[in-house]
């Protein structure tokens, strides 16, 4: 208590003198909101309205300590060590059973940030430096889908004649403009994949090169997709594409970060499709329409920071690079006339 009294006399001499003379604290005092008082031990304590609370006296009226004094720092270090190097919030909670430190959470965190043992125990691995983008992704003036990334995701269960059949989605993304094209893969064989590839090329043109995973580095994918990529006849695909002077590049195994350009878009597509298909029975027609709808959504995403100022220019999207203009989404009421031709699930999908 001698050290506490000496510390308080150094930091709060004006407040202690005013309270002993039964005067009001100065308006600029940092303790005025604590309604402090000097107890019988001549210690400055926190006041308040907890006099009748069924808690210990030290918790009802904790001792006030200055936040920048060396004694306060020693108490924080001692409490932190006794709690087996607990977190700042846990340490502060224990300290407040006996002491009140103004701006306590900030003070405790500032001091514990210098704890070397905590830095060793709870250190995070350093984020590796990202490599430079490949040259083909930075070449200006190339048409969209000149260099294309490909990946599968799914499956989606559709209702065909009262039985459920699995379908998959094949995502094609331009590695330069970041545009997206989605196709349905009806099976997991090479011919079905080549059919999806053919439909894509008839609409978007033939790329100069394709980039894809090789099957072992599809993180978080369904086992069917892993088997699909492994069962694909790479030689057959390469032979067909070589006739048309198209090259195919497979990422090395155990390197999912090399497919981040399409993995991020698959995550966005899955998120949109999950909201659309929530508790709904699908058909091939609904799945195909939904993929086209999600493709339009992804191609309407901003490629740069979207300014909040109304006077700023319109933000750039893949639609601008594909068609020269932004493609607005159709409002749901435009499909009212087509209600007899579409299942109820499509109407619900378009309302999202």
Secondary structure as GFF3:
##gff-version 3
##sequence-region A 1 352
A	DSSP	alpha_helix	2	11	.	.	.	ID=ss1
A	DSSP	alpha_helix	13	20	.	.	.	ID=ss2
A	DSSP	three_ten_helix	32	34	.	.	.	ID=ss3
A	DSSP	beta_strand	37	38	.	.	.	ID=ss4
A	DSSP	beta_strand	44	45	.	.	.	ID=ss5
A	DSSP	alpha_helix	57	60	.	.	.	ID=ss6
A	DSSP	beta_strand	63	65	.	.	.	ID=ss7
A	DSSP	alpha_helix	70	82	.	.	.	ID=ss8
A	DSSP	alpha_helix	88	95	.	.	.	ID=ss9
A	DSSP	beta_strand	99	101	.	.	.	ID=ss10
A	DSSP	alpha_helix	104	112	.	.	.	ID=ss11
A	DSSP	alpha_helix	116	121	.	.	.	ID=ss12
A	DSSP	three_ten_helix	135	137	.	.	.	ID=ss13
A	DSSP	beta_strand	147	160	.	.	.	ID=ss14
A	DSSP	beta_strand	163	174	.	.	.	ID=ss15
A	DSSP	beta_strand	180	185	.	.	.	ID=ss16
A	DSSP	alpha_helix	190	204	.	.	.	ID=ss17
A	DSSP	beta_strand	209	212	.	.	.	ID=ss18
A	DSSP	alpha_helix	223	231	.	.	.	ID=ss19
A	DSSP	alpha_helix	234	243	.	.	.	ID=ss20
A	DSSP	beta_strand	247	250	.	.	.	ID=ss21
A	DSSP	three_ten_helix	256	259	.	.	.	ID=ss22
A	DSSP	alpha_helix	260	276	.	.	.	ID=ss23
A	DSSP	alpha_helix	284	299	.	.	.	ID=ss24
A	DSSP	alpha_helix	318	323	.	.	.	ID=ss25
A	DSSP	three_ten_helix	332	341	.	.	.	ID=ss26
A	DSSP	alpha_helix	344	350	.	.	.	ID=ss27
###
